[in-house]
């Protein structure tokens, strides 16, 4: 689930590790959670133009569910070029 929009996405998982949410203090904020096990699936830096997700946004099922992430990335590049 994208915590900023409350939208639920269908994504492909392929990892055997997780970020410890309690270790994220200060400059990083959790943006996505896995609804099956409540693991951290996305982060954003509060000061720098950096974000990430811990799933395959380009993969099936639901290959178009996360297209907004690519748009967000392009917008960040446009804002911070030069």
C-alpha angles and dihedrals in degrees: 000000000000102000093203094058101017086230116148117220131198107229141167118247125205110162140099097203139064139201114252102238091203089061091061104091129153117355102027127071129193111241103170134038131191105238093206097061106001093243121153110266102168141027138187128195112233096215107025129057093253131124136156143183128210099220140061105275092180097049134086144291097065096003093180098046093092100040088115088069091062090047090050090051092051090048090052090051091050092050095048105037122128 
